[in-house]
Amino acid sequence: MSNINIKLPSLKDAKKRTKTPITIHRDSYDISESLKNLGVNRKYYLRTYGCQANERDSETISGILNEMNFIKTDNYEDADLLIFNTCAIRANAENKVFGEIGQLKRLKVKNPDLIFAVCGCMVQEEVVVEKIMKTYDQIDLVFGTHNIHRLPLLLQNTMLSKERTIEVFSKEGEVIENLPVNRFNDYKAWVNIMYGCDKFCTYCIVPYTRGKQRSRLIQDIIEEVNELKEKGYKEITLLGQNVNAYGKDLDMEDGFALLLEEVAKTKIDRIRFATSHPRDFSIKMIEVMKDNKNIMPFLHLPVQSGNNEILKLMGRGYTVEHFKMLYDKLKESIPNIAFSTDMIVGFPNETREQFEDTLKLVDYCKFDFAFLFIYSPRVGTPAAKMEDNIDESEKSKRLKELNERVAKYGNINNQKYLNKIVKVLVDGKSKKNDQVYSGYSEENKLINFTGTNINEGDIVDVYITEIRSWSMNGKKVN
């Protein structure tokens, strides 16, 4: 396969941050009648890896493909177009993608007209695209996080020319408002409020893959929330790489608190947000959460480490003491709030004593849940250049120890719900037992329950009868 239309990513360009105002485009996505017919009698399979931002991007990709008259299939064996929307946050995620791409090469042999596309954060990395060009002939189309709106043209070029197309922009990015969307859920929705990140934590590749921090206008966000509410949606999650920094690029003070207050006024049943950064979390935000009952009493606040020296090496911009202050104020203002966090073990040269500080922080905060990871070096980040003398077996041992500590508090925290009633938004029937339903409480607890006259999207009262570390069982209150 020869290469045409090659636009490769550049880590150097991805690092750039200028004071140029962000451009908001309302007409960048344009699809002609000929492009709308490109998918007639063709099926697409879309595989999503990674975070909620990727899930939301996939809803846009799906919306575009639907407009092109492709038909969605959940069976890749039937597909004429395969799209892998990838994640770059850890090496394991990338290895998994490459493994699956390798396994599916047989489909290309079976059907030479099959179009195989890879997009998302992974392909924003130079080393990944180099690897694709060198090793993975089965991949026909590569596009990044900044040009999803150009998918119809990219597909047209790939399908008609029978040539490989690679178009990955490494730039600060824009805000594009006129993209279609195919929501994957009828009652819960992701709502982008901003894109990109300017924090440049030393271990993180996201500022390079997602571009400069750029906020949508409040009126556009509120309009989207109101439309969702009118369509019967019960819960929205406001999305951003760092939602607490919302509006900083628009010269707004306490922008996210202001936005959160405006969204609450829509009276939609449930509001959540992700992801928060302790450095930008304000006292005003706590007040807004406290004063608006449709903002759920749950917060995901990544701490990453319980040691100040490690936090400094990570470039996090706050101390353990600051994190504890926020935690205490939130607990004082919203007593029933539930907490989850992210923590990394085995950051380069983390000592046993520094790791024990993380255990101490878990003892202090007693998190309801935590996403725990062994440090994964990302090419191009400052941390990847740090010498690391920690044995892999020691890192695994620390991860196990931290998991056990978090699980202990997860179970303890859940005990207070025993014989109590919680409000649950019904996701549907259990895959294992069609007599059991599942959903999440206001505190983001997974609840499995039985009962009658239950429909997806209902908010029901459930009496809790059994406690587990990461879930609870109960019965619907009739």
SULVENMO-V540612 format. One record per residue. N is the residue number from 1. RES is the residue in one letter. SS is DSSP state (hx for helix, st for strand, lp for the rest). NEAR is the number of other C-alpha atoms within 12 Angstrom. Layout:
n = (N | N)
res = (RES | RES)
ss = (SS | SS)
near = (NEAR | NEAR)
This chain:
n = (1 | 2 | 3 | 4 | 5 | 6 | 7 | 8 | 9 | 10 | 11 | 12 | 13 | 14 | 15 | 16 | 17 | 18 | 19 | 20 | 21 | 22 | 23 | 24 | 25 | 26 | 27 | 28 | 29 | 30 | 31 | 32 | 33 | 34 | 35 | 36 | 37 | 38 | 39 | 40 | 41 | 42 | 43 | 44 | 45 | 46 | 47 | 48 | 49 | 50 | 51 | 52 | 53 | 54 | 55 | 56 | 57 | 58 | 59 | 60 | 61 | 62 | 63 | 64 | 65 | 66 | 67 | 68 | 69 | 70 | 71 | 72 | 73 | 74 | 75 | 76 | 77 | 78 | 79 | 80 | 81 | 82 | 83 | 84 | 85 | 86 | 87 | 88 | 89 | 90 | 91 | 92 | 93 | 94 | 95 | 96 | 97 | 98 | 99 | 100 | 101 | 102 | 103 | 104 | 105 | 106 | 107 | 108 | 109 | 110 | 111 | 112 | 113 | 114 | 115 | 116 | 117 | 118 | 119 | 120 | 121 | 122 | 123 | 124 | 125 | 126 | 127 | 128 | 129 | 130 | 131 | 132 | 133 | 134 | 135 | 136 | 137 | 138 | 139 | 140 | 141 | 142 | 143 | 144 | 145 | 146 | 147 | 148 | 149 | 150 | 151 | 152 | 153 | 154 | 155 | 156 | 157 | 158 | 159 | 160 | 161 | 162 | 163 | 164 | 165 | 166 | 167 | 168 | 169 | 170 | 171 | 172 | 173 | 174 | 175 | 176 | 177 | 178 | 179 | 180 | 181 | 182 | 183 | 184 | 185 | 186 | 187 | 188 | 189 | 190 | 191 | 192 | 193 | 194 | 195 | 196 | 197 | 198 | 199 | 200 | 201 | 202 | 203 | 204 | 205 | 206 | 207 | 208 | 209 | 210 | 211 | 212 | 213 | 214 | 215 | 216 | 217 | 218 | 219 | 220 | 221 | 222 | 223 | 224 | 225 | 226 | 227 | 228 | 229 | 230 | 231 | 232 | 233 | 234 | 235 | 236 | 237 | 238 | 239 | 240 | 241 | 242 | 243 | 244 | 245 | 246 | 247 | 248 | 249 | 250 | 251 | 252 | 253 | 254 | 255 | 256 | 257 | 258 | 259 | 260 | 261 | 262 | 263 | 264 | 265 | 266 | 267 | 268 | 269 | 270 | 271 | 272 | 273 | 274 | 275 | 276 | 277 | 278 | 279 | 280 | 281 | 282 | 283 | 284 | 285 | 286 | 287 | 288 | 289 | 290 | 291 | 292 | 293 | 294 | 295 | 296 | 297 | 298 | 299 | 300 | 301 | 302 | 303 | 304 | 305 | 306 | 307 | 308 | 309 | 310 | 311 | 312 | 313 | 314 | 315 | 316 | 317 | 318 | 319 | 320 | 321 | 322 | 323 | 324 | 325 | 326 | 327 | 328 | 329 | 330 | 331 | 332 | 333 | 334 | 335 | 336 | 337 | 338 | 339 | 340 | 341 | 342 | 343 | 344 | 345 | 346 | 347 | 348 | 349 | 350 | 351 | 352 | 353 | 354 | 355 | 356 | 357 | 358 | 359 | 360 | 361 | 362 | 363 | 364 | 365 | 366 | 367 | 368 | 369 | 370 | 371 | 372 | 373 | 374 | 375 | 376 | 377 | 378 | 379 | 380 | 381 | 382 | 383 | 384 | 385 | 386 | 387 | 388 | 389 | 390 | 391 | 392 | 393 | 394 | 395 | 396 | 397 | 398 | 399 | 400 | 401 | 402 | 403 | 404 | 405 | 406 | 407 | 408 | 409 | 410 | 411 | 412 | 413 | 414 | 415 | 416 | 417 | 418 | 419 | 420 | 421 | 422 | 423 | 424 | 425 | 426 | 427 | 428 | 429 | 430 | 431 | 432 | 433 | 434 | 435 | 436 | 437 | 438 | 439 | 440 | 441 | 442 | 443 | 444 | 445 | 446 | 447 | 448 | 449 | 450 | 451 | 452 | 453 | 454 | 455 | 456 | 457 | 458 | 459 | 460 | 461 | 462 | 463 | 464 | 465 | 466 | 467 | 468 | 469 | 470 | 471 | 472 | 473 | 474 | 475 | 476 | 477 | 478)
res = (M | S | N | I | N | I | K | L | P | S | L | K | D | A | K | K | R | T | K | T | P | I | T | I | H | R | D | S | Y | D | I | S | E | S | L | K | N | L | G | V | N | R | K | Y | Y | L | R | T | Y | G | C | Q | A | N | E | R | D | S | E | T | I | S | G | I | L | N | E | M | N | F | I | K | T | D | N | Y | E | D | A | D | L | L | I | F | N | T | C | A | I | R | A | N | A | E | N | K | V | F | G | E | I | G | Q | L | K | R | L | K | V | K | N | P | D | L | I | F | A | V | C | G | C | M | V | Q | E | E | V | V | V | E | K | I | M | K | T | Y | D | Q | I | D | L | V | F | G | T | H | N | I | H | R | L | P | L | L | L | Q | N | T | M | L | S | K | E | R | T | I | E | V | F | S | K | E | G | E | V | I | E | N | L | P | V | N | R | F | N | D | Y | K | A | W | V | N | I | M | Y | G | C | D | K | F | C | T | Y | C | I | V | P | Y | T | R | G | K | Q | R | S | R | L | I | Q | D | I | I | E | E | V | N | E | L | K | E | K | G | Y | K | E | I | T | L | L | G | Q | N | V | N | A | Y | G | K | D | L | D | M | E | D | G | F | A | L | L | L | E | E | V | A | K | T | K | I | D | R | I | R | F | A | T | S | H | P | R | D | F | S | I | K | M | I | E | V | M | K | D | N | K | N | I | M | P | F | L | H | L | P | V | Q | S | G | N | N | E | I | L | K | L | M | G | R | G | Y | T | V | E | H | F | K | M | L | Y | D | K | L | K | E | S | I | P | N | I | A | F | S | T | D | M | I | V | G | F | P | N | E | T | R | E | Q | F | E | D | T | L | K | L | V | D | Y | C | K | F | D | F | A | F | L | F | I | Y | S | P | R | V | G | T | P | A | A | K | M | E | D | N | I | D | E | S | E | K | S | K | R | L | K | E | L | N | E | R | V | A | K | Y | G | N | I | N | N | Q | K | Y | L | N | K | I | V | K | V | L | V | D | G | K | S | K | K | N | D | Q | V | Y | S | G | Y | S | E | E | N | K | L | I | N | F | T | G | T | N | I | N | E | G | D | I | V | D | V | Y | I | T | E | I | R | S | W | S | M | N | G | K | K | V | N)
ss = (lp | lp | st | st | st | st | st | lp | lp | lp | hx | hx | hx | hx | hx | lp | lp | lp | lp | lp | lp | lp | lp | st | st | lp | lp | lp | lp | lp | lp | lp | hx | hx | hx | hx | lp | lp | lp | lp | lp | lp | st | st | st | st | st | st | lp | lp | lp | hx | hx | hx | hx | hx | hx | hx | hx | hx | hx | hx | hx | hx | hx | hx | hx | lp | lp | lp | st | st | lp | lp | lp | hx | hx | hx | lp | lp | st | st | st | st | st | st | lp | lp | lp | lp | hx | hx | hx | hx | hx | hx | hx | hx | hx | hx | hx | hx | hx | lp | hx | hx | hx | hx | hx | hx | lp | lp | lp | lp | st | st | st | st | st | st | hx | hx | hx | hx | lp | hx | hx | hx | hx | hx | hx | hx | hx | hx | hx | lp | lp | lp | lp | lp | st | st | st | lp | lp | lp | lp | hx | hx | hx | hx | hx | hx | hx | hx | hx | hx | hx | hx | hx | hx | lp | lp | st | st | st | st | lp | lp | lp | lp | lp | lp | lp | st | st | lp | lp | lp | lp | lp | lp | lp | lp | lp | lp | lp | st | st | st | st | st | lp | st | st | lp | lp | lp | lp | lp | lp | lp | lp | lp | lp | hx | hx | hx | hx | hx | lp | lp | lp | st | st | lp | lp | hx | hx | hx | hx | hx | hx | hx | hx | hx | hx | hx | hx | hx | lp | lp | lp | lp | st | st | st | st | st | lp | lp | lp | hx | hx | hx | lp | lp | hx | hx | hx | lp | lp | lp | lp | hx | hx | hx | hx | hx | hx | hx | hx | hx | hx | lp | lp | lp | lp | lp | st | st | st | st | st | lp | st | st | hx | hx | hx | lp | lp | hx | hx | hx | hx | hx | hx | hx | hx | hx | lp | lp | lp | st | lp | lp | st | st | st | st | st | lp | st | lp | lp | lp | hx | hx | hx | hx | hx | hx | hx | lp | lp | lp | lp | lp | hx | hx | hx | hx | hx | hx | hx | hx | hx | hx | hx | hx | hx | hx | lp | lp | lp | lp | st | st | st | st | st | st | st | st | lp | lp | lp | lp | lp | lp | hx | hx | hx | hx | hx | hx | hx | hx | hx | hx | hx | hx | hx | hx | lp | lp | lp | st | st | st | st | st | st | lp | lp | lp | lp | lp | lp | lp | hx | hx | hx | hx | lp | lp | lp | lp | lp | lp | hx | hx | hx | hx | hx | hx | hx | hx | hx | hx | hx | hx | hx | hx | hx | hx | hx | hx | hx | hx | hx | hx | hx | hx | lp | lp | lp | lp | lp | st | st | st | st | st | st | st | st | st | lp | lp | lp | lp | lp | lp | lp | st | st | st | st | st | lp | lp | lp | lp | st | st | st | st | st | lp | lp | lp | lp | lp | lp | lp | lp | st | st | st | st | st | st | st | st | st | lp | lp | lp | st | st | st | st | st | st | lp | lp)
near = (19 | 17 | 24 | 21 | 21 | 23 | 25 | 31 | 32 | 27 | 31 | 22 | 24 | 35 | 31 | 23 | 26 | 17 | 13 | 16 | 19 | 29 | 22 | 20 | 18 | 17 | 16 | 21 | 25 | 25 | 28 | 14 | 14 | 16 | 27 | 23 | 21 | 33 | 28 | 20 | 17 | 25 | 29 | 36 | 32 | 37 | 34 | 31 | 32 | 28 | 26 | 26 | 38 | 36 | 32 | 38 | 43 | 38 | 31 | 35 | 46 | 39 | 31 | 36 | 42 | 33 | 30 | 32 | 24 | 30 | 28 | 33 | 22 | 16 | 16 | 28 | 20 | 21 | 30 | 33 | 41 | 45 | 40 | 42 | 43 | 44 | 39 | 41 | 35 | 29 | 26 | 22 | 23 | 32 | 20 | 21 | 33 | 29 | 14 | 23 | 31 | 20 | 16 | 27 | 26 | 18 | 25 | 28 | 15 | 15 | 19 | 20 | 23 | 33 | 42 | 45 | 40 | 49 | 46 | 45 | 47 | 46 | 45 | 47 | 43 | 31 | 22 | 37 | 36 | 22 | 18 | 33 | 27 | 15 | 17 | 29 | 30 | 33 | 41 | 44 | 47 | 51 | 46 | 47 | 48 | 34 | 34 | 43 | 35 | 30 | 43 | 36 | 30 | 36 | 43 | 28 | 25 | 34 | 28 | 17 | 21 | 23 | 27 | 34 | 39 | 36 | 37 | 40 | 36 | 34 | 32 | 33 | 38 | 31 | 35 | 32 | 28 | 21 | 31 | 29 | 29 | 23 | 26 | 21 | 24 | 23 | 30 | 34 | 37 | 39 | 40 | 41 | 44 | 46 | 41 | 42 | 37 | 36 | 31 | 32 | 29 | 32 | 38 | 34 | 39 | 41 | 40 | 46 | 50 | 47 | 40 | 40 | 41 | 38 | 43 | 38 | 32 | 28 | 18 | 25 | 31 | 29 | 20 | 29 | 38 | 27 | 19 | 31 | 27 | 17 | 19 | 21 | 31 | 35 | 42 | 42 | 39 | 42 | 36 | 38 | 38 | 41 | 45 | 41 | 41 | 45 | 30 | 28 | 29 | 24 | 16 | 18 | 19 | 27 | 31 | 45 | 34 | 30 | 37 | 44 | 28 | 27 | 40 | 32 | 23 | 29 | 25 | 34 | 34 | 41 | 41 | 36 | 41 | 33 | 37 | 32 | 35 | 35 | 28 | 30 | 35 | 30 | 23 | 25 | 35 | 35 | 24 | 31 | 38 | 28 | 20 | 27 | 25 | 29 | 38 | 38 | 32 | 39 | 40 | 35 | 36 | 33 | 43 | 45 | 43 | 40 | 35 | 27 | 25 | 36 | 36 | 21 | 26 | 36 | 25 | 31 | 26 | 31 | 26 | 31 | 22 | 24 | 34 | 24 | 22 | 31 | 37 | 21 | 23 | 31 | 25 | 15 | 21 | 28 | 18 | 24 | 33 | 32 | 37 | 36 | 35 | 32 | 37 | 38 | 44 | 39 | 42 | 32 | 25 | 34 | 23 | 22 | 18 | 25 | 36 | 23 | 26 | 41 | 32 | 22 | 30 | 40 | 23 | 21 | 35 | 32 | 41 | 40 | 39 | 35 | 24 | 32 | 28 | 35 | 34 | 29 | 28 | 32 | 27 | 28 | 28 | 21 | 28 | 24 | 14 | 21 | 13 | 19 | 15 | 23 | 19 | 19 | 14 | 21 | 29 | 20 | 20 | 33 | 29 | 19 | 22 | 38 | 30 | 21 | 30 | 36 | 28 | 24 | 30 | 32 | 26 | 23 | 30 | 36 | 23 | 22 | 30 | 24 | 19 | 22 | 25 | 35 | 32 | 42 | 37 | 37 | 30 | 29 | 23 | 19 | 12 | 11 | 13 | 16 | 18 | 25 | 36 | 39 | 39 | 34 | 39 | 34 | 35 | 35 | 37 | 32 | 44 | 39 | 41 | 32 | 24 | 17 | 15 | 29 | 22 | 24 | 28 | 29 | 30 | 33 | 27 | 39 | 28 | 32 | 26 | 24 | 27 | 27 | 28 | 28 | 32 | 38 | 36 | 34 | 31 | 33 | 23 | 13)
